[in-house]
């Protein structure tokens, strides 16, 4: 993966498009909905509310993990399994913007997958 924190051209993401509310699908099924999305240079990501599936856990997924954005279906496919998402680091809303150490921690987890 060249840049985990940027949307790949293959994902069909349209810059400036709102992804909030889109369904998120792992490689083995539905995981939740987008609660927040950013398109910051070098720090793009989506925050996914997993709802009751992981007892209300919110996970932060780097934009480079996104395989495809379907604007018509309002659906995002990610290159992760449900278990990989379940084991991901806890989302920290206070730290996710601008905290390089937190982004590095997430990058280390997703970079091993």
Buried (B, 14 or more C-beta within 10 A) or exposed (E): EEEBBBBBEEBEBEEEEEBEEBBBBBEEEBBBBBBBBBBEEEBBBBBBBBBEBBEEBBBBBBBBBBBBBBEEEBBBBBBBBBEBBBEBEEBEEEBBEEEEEBBEBBBEBBEEE
